[in-house]
């Protein structure tokens, strides 16, 4: 290698070293806080994290939606199979419910009676009794906690009321069957009134006690959310506290209270255990609260228990009942949400 070649090589290596040192310094400085490169990398990192969080939330939401869709589709498909065996008019408008079908074709009574009217009549009767108990008691408790009670009393009363919602329904069922039903039967015997040991009255009363927290807690939150300026304006006009509650607070909170009542009604319609233990299994088409009745949810449980074939009309009837009950509760929940959302901003 000649001296000129060696000299040229040294010059090239020196220039390369200087370029590498300068570029390394630029890269190092670029990742220091406050530099443009650091800011770009920080923004990119935040976008990636936000994207991951967004995908996680979308996945969770999709699971909930797909689960609901799967439930609805299963009910629809199985109900369609049921209606191929039983006419839909007989199911929707039939007045007798006796789903006992024969296991063999040569047995007597190979076809049952699948009229849903007695089941929904019993469901609405028990729900009506429960709401007659829960609505006034829960609403009055909410008014007291929001308007009259001190903060110390509210801190004691509200958890005690909400504790009722945490009691298992089977405990309520035992209470209804062993305490409430015999109590009403004893009163009826003392006054010459025939009251069945399993009655809609006992089940409805205990169910009403169970759903009191749904009414009181939601209504108390709605009443407390009414702006203080409305109360002060009423007081400034010379109204008393009771007059202010009656003519100002309750009308302002009425949409939310109606929503709470509708949600509590949906909860009462779907109750099963209390009805099984206190109201019985008899599908009676009656409006007498002293007689034994049954509900849709109880019959769904009864139909799906046992050795009956899964493709029989008796078993498939449970899916048809579930589909109708699903749409009823869905409509009630939608009405509650529409009422609350429509008037929520009016008093903000």
C-alpha positions in Angstrom: 0.0 0.0 0.0 1.5 3.3 -1.0 1.7 6.3 1.2 -0.9 8.2 -0.8 -3.4 5.4 -0.4 -2.7 5.1 3.3 -3.2 8.8 3.7 -6.5 8.8 1.8 -7.7 5.9 4.0 -6.9 7.7 7.2 -8.7 10.8 5.9 -11.8 8.7 5.1 -11.8 7.0 8.5 -11.4 10.3 10.3 -14.3 11.8 8.4 -16.4 8.8 9.1 -15.6 9.0 12.8 -16.6 12.7 12.9 -19.8 12.0 11.1 -20.7 9.1 13.4 -19.9 11.2 16.5 -22.1 14.0 15.3 -25.0 11.7 14.3 -24.8 9.9 17.7 -24.9 13.2 19.5 -27.9 14.2 17.4 -29.7 10.9 18.2 -28.9 11.2 21.9 -30.0 14.8 22.0 -33.1 13.9 20.1 -34.4 11.5 22.8 -33.8 13.9 25.6 -36.9 15.5 27.3 -38.0 18.6 25.4 -36.6 17.6 22.1 -38.8 17.2 19.0 -37.9 13.5 18.6 -38.7 12.9 22.3 -42.1 14.6 21.8 -42.9 12.6 18.7 -42.0 9.3 20.4 -44.0 10.3 23.5 -47.1 11.1 21.4 -46.7 7.9 19.5 -46.4 5.9 22.7 -49.6 7.6 24.1 -51.5 6.8 20.9 -50.5 3.2 21.1 -51.6 3.0 24.7 -54.9 4.7 23.9 -55.4 2.4 21.0 -54.9 -0.7 23.2 -57.3 0.7 25.9 -59.8 1.5 23.1 -59.6 -2.1 21.7 -60.0 -3.5 25.2 -63.1 -1.5 25.9 -64.5 -2.4 22.5 -63.9 -6.1 23.3 -65.7 -5.9 26.6 -68.6 -4.1 25.1 -68.8 -6.6 22.2 -68.8 -9.5 24.7 -71.9 -8.0 26.4 -73.6 -7.3 23.1 -72.9 -10.7 21.7 -74.0 -12.5 24.9 -77.3 -10.7 24.7 -77.6 -11.5 21.0 -76.9 -15.1 21.7 -79.6 -15.3 24.4 -82.1 -13.7 22.1 -81.3 -15.9 19.1 -81.5 -19.1 21.2 -84.9 -18.0 22.5 -86.1 -17.2 19.0 -84.9 -20.4 17.4 -86.3 -22.7 20.2 -89.5 -20.8 20.3 -89.9 -21.3 16.6 -89.6 -25.0 17.1 -92.2 -24.8 19.8 -94.7 -23.0 17.6 -94.3 -25.7 15.0 -95.8 -28.1 17.5 -98.3 -25.7 19.2 -100.2 -23.0 17.4 -99.1 -19.5 18.4 -102.7 -18.4 19.0 -103.3 -21.2 21.4 -100.2 -20.2 23.3 -100.9 -16.4 23.4 -104.6 -16.5 24.1 -105.1 -19.9 25.8 -106.8 -19.8 29.2 -105.5 -23.2 30.5 -102.0 -24.3 31.3 -101.3 -28.0 31.7 -98.1 -28.9 29.9 -98.2 -32.6 30.8 -97.4 -34.4 27.6 -97.1 -38.2 27.1 -93.7 -39.8 26.7 -95.1 -42.3 24.2 -97.6 -41.8 21.4 -99.9 -44.5 22.6 -100.5 -42.8 26.0 -103.6 -40.9 26.8 -103.2 -37.1 26.8 -100.4 -36.9 24.3 -101.0 -33.2 23.9 -101.0 -30.7 26.7 -102.6 -27.3 27.2 -100.2 -24.4 26.7 -102.2 -21.2 27.2 -99.9 -18.6 28.8 -102.7 -16.3 30.1 -103.0 -17.9 33.6 -99.2 -17.6 34.0 -99.0 -13.9 33.1 -102.1 -13.2 35.1 -100.4 -14.7 38.2 -97.2 -12.8 37.4 -99.0 -9.4 37.1 -101.1 -10.1 40.2 -98.1 -10.8 42.4 -96.2 -7.9 40.8 -99.1 -5.5 41.5 -99.2 -6.5 45.2 -95.5 -6.1 45.5 -95.6 -2.6 43.9 -98.4 -1.6 46.2 -96.0 -2.3 49.1 -92.7 -1.1 47.6 -93.9 2.1 45.8 -95.3 4.0 48.8 -92.9 2.7 51.4 -89.8 3.2 49.2 -90.9 6.7 48.0 -91.8 7.9 51.5 -88.4 6.6 52.7 -86.7 8.4 49.9 -88.5 11.7 50.7 -87.5 11.4 54.3 -83.9 10.7 53.6 -83.6 13.5 51.1 -85.6 16.2 52.7 -86.0 15.6 56.4 -83.4 13.3 57.8 -80.1 14.6 59.1 -76.8 13.4 57.6 -76.3 11.1 60.6 -79.7 9.6 60.3 -79.3 9.2 56.5 -76.0 7.4 57.0 -77.8 4.9 59.2 -81.1 4.5 57.4 -79.9 4.2 53.8 -77.4 1.3 54.4 -80.1 -0.5 56.4 -82.6 -0.2 53.5 -80.0 -1.2 50.9 -79.1 -4.2 53.1 -82.6 -5.7 52.2 -81.3 -5.9 48.6 -78.4 -8.1 49.7 -80.5 -10.7 51.4 -80.7 -13.9 49.3 -84.2 -14.5 47.8 -84.3 -18.0 49.2 -84.2 -16.4 52.7 -87.2 -14.2 51.7 -88.9 -17.4 50.4 -88.4 -19.1 53.8 -89.7 -16.1 55.6 -92.8 -16.0 53.3 -93.5 -19.7 53.6 -92.9 -20.1 57.3 -94.0 -16.8 58.8 -96.1 -14.6 56.4 -98.3 -17.2 54.8 -99.3 -18.9 58.2 -100.0 -15.5 59.6 -102.4 -14.5 56.9 -104.0 -18.0 57.0 -104.6 -17.6 60.8 -106.2 -14.1 60.3 -108.4 -15.6 57.6 -109.5 -18.5 59.8 -110.3 -16.1 62.7 -112.5 -14.0 60.4 -114.1 -16.8 58.3 -112.1 -16.0 55.2 -110.5 -18.8 53.2 -106.9 -18.0 52.6 -104.7 -20.6 51.0 -101.4 -21.6 52.7 -99.8 -20.7 49.4 -101.2 -17.4 48.2 -100.4 -14.5 45.9 -100.8 -12.1 48.9 -97.9 -13.7 50.9 -95.6 -13.8 47.9 -96.4 -10.3 46.8 -96.0 -8.8 50.3 -92.5 -10.4 50.8 -91.5 -9.5 47.3 -92.6 -5.9 47.9 -90.3 -5.8 51.0 -87.5 -7.1 48.9 -87.7 -4.4 46.2 -88.1 -1.5 48.6 -84.4 -0.7 48.3 -84.7 -0.4 44.5 -87.4 2.3 44.8 -86.0 4.1 47.9 -82.3 4.3 46.8 -83.0 5.4 43.2 -85.7 7.8 44.2 -83.6 9.3 46.9 -80.8 10.0 44.4 -83.2 11.6 42.0 -84.8 13.8 44.7 -81.4 14.9 46.0 -80.4 15.9 42.5 -83.2 18.5 42.3 -81.4 21.9 42.3 -81.4 23.8 45.6 -82.5 26.9 43.8 -85.9 25.5 43.1 -86.4 24.8 46.9 -85.2 28.3 47.8 -87.4 29.9 45.3 -90.4 28.1 46.8 -89.4 29.1 50.3 -89.0 32.7 49.1 -92.6 32.6 48.0 -93.7 31.6 51.5 -94.3 27.9 50.9 -93.7 25.4 53.7 -91.4 22.5 53.4 -94.2 20.0 52.8 -95.7 22.3 50.2 -92.3 22.7 48.5 -91.9 18.9 48.4 -95.4 18.4 47.0 -95.5 21.1 44.4 -91.9 21.6 43.5 -89.5 18.8 44.4 -91.7 15.8 43.4 -92.8 17.2 40.0 -89.2 18.0 39.2 -88.1 14.5 40.2 -91.1 12.7 38.8 -89.4 11.3 35.6 -86.7 9.7 37.7 -89.1 8.3 40.2 -91.2 6.8 37.4 -88.0 5.2 36.0 -87.2 3.8 39.4 -90.7 2.3 39.8 -90.5 0.7 36.3 -87.1 -0.8 37.1 -88.4 -2.2 40.3 -91.4 -3.6 38.4 -89.1 -5.4 36.1 -87.2 -6.8 39.1 -90.5 -8.1 40.6 -91.6 -9.7 37.3 -88.4 -11.8 37.1 -88.4 -13.1 40.7 -88.7 -16.9 41.0 -87.7 -18.2 44.4 -90.2 -16.3 46.6 -93.1 -17.4 44.3 -92.0 -21.0 44.3 -92.0 -21.2 48.1 -94.9 -18.9 48.9 -97.4 -18.9 46.0 -97.2 -22.4 44.7 -97.2 -24.0 41.3 -100.9 -23.9 40.4 -101.7 -22.1 37.2 -105.0 -20.5 38.3 -106.6 -17.8 36.3 -107.9 -15.7 39.2 -107.7 -12.2 40.6 -108.2 -13.3 44.1 -104.9 -12.7 46.1 -105.9 -15.3 48.7 -105.6 -18.2 46.2 -102.5 -20.0 45.0 -101.1 -18.8 41.7 -97.9 -19.2 39.8 -95.7 -17.0 37.5 -93.9 -17.4 34.3 -90.4 -17.7 35.8 -91.6 -20.5 38.1 -93.0 -22.5 35.2 -89.8 -22.0 33.2 -87.9 -23.6 36.0 -90.5 -26.4 36.4 -90.5 -27.2 32.6 -86.7 -27.5 32.4 -86.4 -29.8 35.4 -86.9 -33.6 35.0 -86.3 -36.3 32.5 -88.5 -34.8 29.7 -87.0 -34.9 26.2 -85.4 -31.6 25.2 -87.3 -31.5 21.8 -90.7 -32.1 23.3 -93.4 -29.4 23.4 -93.2 -29.3 27.2 -89.6 -28.4 27.3 -89.7 -26.0 24.3 -92.6 -24.1 26.0 -90.0 -22.7 28.5 -88.2 -20.9 25.7 -91.5 -19.4 24.4 -92.3 -18.2 27.8 -88.8 -16.8 28.2 -89.1 -15.0 24.9 -92.4 -13.3 25.8 -91.1 -12.4 29.3 -87.9 -11.1 27.8 -89.8 -8.7 25.5 -92.0 -7.5 28.4 -89.1 -6.7 30.7 -87.2 -5.1 27.8 -90.1 -2.8 27.0 -90.4 -1.8 30.7 -86.7 -1.1 30.8 -86.8 0.9 27.6 -89.7 3.0 28.9 -87.9 3.7 32.1 -84.7 4.8 30.2 -86.7 6.9 27.8 -88.6 8.7 30.6 -85.4 9.4 32.6 -83.3 10.5 29.6 -86.1 12.7 28.2 -86.5 14.8 31.3 -83.1 14.5 32.9 -81.7 17.8 31.6 -84.8 19.8 32.2 -84.0 20.7 35.8 -80.1 20.8 35.6 
